[in-house]
Amino acid sequence: MRTDPWSDDVCPIARTMSVLGQRWAMLIIREALLGRSRFSEFRERLGVAPDVLSARLSELVAAGILEVVDYQQPGDRTRSRYVLTDAGHELVSVLAAIGQWGHVHRPRPHSSQYRFIDTDTGEPVRIGFQRKDGTPVPRGQVSLQERTG
């Protein structure tokens, strides 16, 4: 894994971006959330060069977002697939927030039909902040605060 000056930063946002800020990383995670797991599937869906894809997959494995699982189909050699870890699955809210922002602030007439849904009802869901008791916090009432000391 390449060394990134942010990887040891005190800021958790910077540390996260040292992994997720690499080109193709978020799109690989998107594809994994859609059920893709094989190198060939990622390559076909994303059109990324094999060497770049290999590097990103290795970085995501090293970061604990993906894990390598070997499999073998009858009569074939053993191959590897890449599956999301628990940490990788927890990125669903990050991707949902990015997608939600993109649908609103970067709309396109022919935007993808990707939507985050409640798997029980099939209804679309949105990302938002809530208090400890579960009540929603309006977007204008959320701010980032720096703690000192």
Salt bridges, closest charged atoms under 4 A:
GLU31 OE2 - ARG30 NH2 2.70
GLU31 OE1 - ARG36 NE 2.69
GLU31 OE1 - ARG45 NE 3.34
GLU59 OE2 - ARG2 NH2 3.30
GLU59 OE1 - ARG56 NH1 3.48
ASP76 OD2 - ARG79 NE 3.40
